[in-house]
Amino acid sequence: MIPYSRQDIDDADIEAVADVLRSDLVTQGSVVPAFERAIADYCGAVHAVAVNSGTSALHLACLALGVGPGDRVWTSPNTFVASANCALYCGAQVDFVDIDPRTYNLSVEALADKLARAERAGALPKVVIPVHFAGQPCDLEGIHALGRRYGFSIIEDASHAIGASYQGAAVGSGRYSALTVFSFHPVKLVTTAEGGMVVTNDEGLARRVQLLRSHGIARDPSQFARPPDGPWYYEQVDLGFNYRLSDVHAALGLSQLRRLDAFVIARRDLAARYDTLLSELPVVRPTEMADRRSARHLYAIRLAPGRVDRTQRQVFESLRAAQIGVQVHYIPVYYQPYYERLGFRRGCCPEAERYYHLAMSLPLYPGLRLAQQDTVVSALAKAVS
Ligand SMILES: *Cc1c(COP(=O)(O)O)cnc(C)c1O
């Protein structure tokens, strides 16, 4: 099976991990801070705080902004469930903003409409979480302008988009958001096996995330409520979690980061090759907006409406039967039974639904060979004919 994505781990990565395994500290050592520094520098941001998953990163980003019961958080329906679940973890209400049918990202027009209605109803969101779908940054400037007008903060879910840029600046630089979140799951751009990162330029937010990642325990006397009992003293000043990343995982991430630019170039070259190879097929290819450079995490196509006689399911099954590991990104989050129980109904985001029922992600990762890509394209050509 040719998977839709997979990690690319080389001998240098393995050596870096082995070095940590041979060292004294396999967690809470110096590699996590080195990884954090390297990510912050890569993004052109001031602070980066490593955690054990992208989901933990989203949860702590919400908590750092003070999201709690009674608050509203809005995100895109065309995402992995974690982008919405993070708000529910905090006891907040979640809602969805429909997507732009060109980029499949949260639509600024739909957001503006929904905000105007929410303002009249006195139900404005505290936080909006745009998701840089497939590695293409959202229209952050537009979302940010609405944030200033309506008073919400922005968390970028950049799980797909480390290595991407917007208006010439790296995703994570934080020009238009309070915090940016990355995931290092093996299907993503760089991996730590499991892991995530919160990036911000705000010192206070970074401190909050650091505190909550490790039980809410402060070790810096400036954060203590009482004078220390002795040199062993620490204080739990809030209810936090154990969301720490280990040094073993950080070593893998730090080593992988050296190849991030090469990974993105390889993905972009393969995507451009798909663009050419698929030009005669009845499929809609992904579009890249002029002011953005996608990291090409996914190559998501749509079957061209009215031009394919087979159903999405038939095409999918025919590709799977040909050992092509296609996937569908994403089932609108509110289609999930858990979200239906919260009261969400089909029809709430028509563009996301239309897209979902025709979408398919083709294999795309740095180690995909050209001959394998040709196999994918001929299997697709057969499947849609
Ligand atoms: C992968 C992913 C996450 C969650 O990341 P994990 O590291 O798997 O917890 C969140 N949002 C999006 C858009 C993702 O693709």
The ligand as an ORCA input file, in Angstrom:
! r2SCAN-3c Opt
* xyz 0 1
  C      -2.907     16.172     13.543
  C      -3.791     17.313     13.829
  C      -4.081     17.724     15.135
  C      -3.707     16.939     16.344
  O      -2.372     16.686     16.459
  P      -1.844     15.450     17.334
  O      -0.384     15.714     17.407
  O      -2.193     14.206     16.577
  O      -2.517     15.519     18.663
  C      -4.835     18.872     15.306
  N      -5.296     19.570     14.265
  C      -5.054     19.193     12.995
  C      -5.576     20.026     11.869
  C      -4.319     18.045     12.740
  O      -4.104     17.653     11.476
*
